[in-house]
Amino acid sequence: MSRTDLYSLPIDGVTFLKACGGNTHPDGESCATLAKIGPDAWALGDGKRPGAEPLRFTTAELAAAGIDPARFGLSA
């Protein structure tokens, strides 16, 4: 299997879904956003910094970090 450069995949127009962890701050609740951008590719963003470039991960990398796409209403 050839490796895809995750940062070459377009994210314009993808839908990011939000999961919040209950960790609250004076400026609001901490949330992460996740979008599937390819068959084995994900973009993970920060709900408090919506303008920041999302980080990109493979499905295996998300799993290794303990991030379950189902928590965001997505399926791997």
Secondary structure in CASP SS format (residue, H / E / C, confidence):
PFRMAT SS
TARGET T0000
AUTHOR 0000-0000-0000
METHOD secondary structure of the structure
MODEL  1
M C 1.00
S C 1.00
R C 1.00
T C 1.00
D C 1.00
L H 1.00
Y H 1.00
S H 1.00
L C 1.00
P C 1.00
I C 1.00
D C 1.00
G C 1.00
V C 1.00
T C 1.00
F C 1.00
L E 1.00
K E 1.00
A E 1.00
C E 1.00
G E 1.00
G E 1.00
N E 1.00
T E 1.00
H E 1.00
P C 1.00
D C 1.00
G E 1.00
E E 1.00
S E 1.00
C E 1.00
A E 1.00
T E 1.00
L E 1.00
A E 1.00
K E 1.00
I E 1.00
G E 1.00
P C 1.00
D C 1.00
A E 1.00
W E 1.00
A E 1.00
L E 1.00
G E 1.00
D E 1.00
G C 1.00
K C 1.00
R C 1.00
P C 1.00
G C 1.00
A C 1.00
E C 1.00
P C 1.00
L E 1.00
R E 1.00
F E 1.00
T C 1.00
T H 1.00
A H 1.00
E H 1.00
L H 1.00
A H 1.00
A H 1.00
A C 1.00
G C 1.00
I C 1.00
D C 1.00
P H 1.00
A H 1.00
R H 1.00
F H 1.00
G C 1.00
L C 1.00
S C 1.00
A C 1.00
END
